[in-house]
């Protein structure tokens, strides 16, 4: 979205302003943001996020073409951290994207939490195959002997770290 598109959206949605007045309002908002940041102050916009200036020290670096060492000068960088509200708006919860329900949506299958596998009683907890409804078509679930009780990956076909599976 460009500045001109912001002006047009303000003009169309708010009303009561001419296009020139809408452009002046947008310019004023951006000028206020620049002034605030130039003073080293944070900008916090509720429901949107935070703009923060950080001072970075001089540090060694390398020229990517020649590999020669260079000094990267000190500088100020602007960072933006999105609010949780904005993050949720950009990444709505989608259940079943992988074909499996969201983590924690199903009760533990295959035994109690006191079983010897220490896998938390999750999928494939005692080596028995869970109901096929928990897996998408064509996925048989954990393979007995290979995935049962591995602990890592909840028994969904991922080998345990350090294993040769």
Secondary structure, DSSP 8 states (H G I E B T S, - for coil): --HHHHHHHHHHHH-SS-HHHHHHHHHHHHHHHHHHHHTT--EEETTTEEEEEEEE--EEEE-TTT--EEEE--EEEEEEEE-HHHHHHHS---TTTTSS--TTSS---SS-TTSTT-STT-TTTTSS---GGGS-TT---S-TTTTTT--GGGGSS---TT---
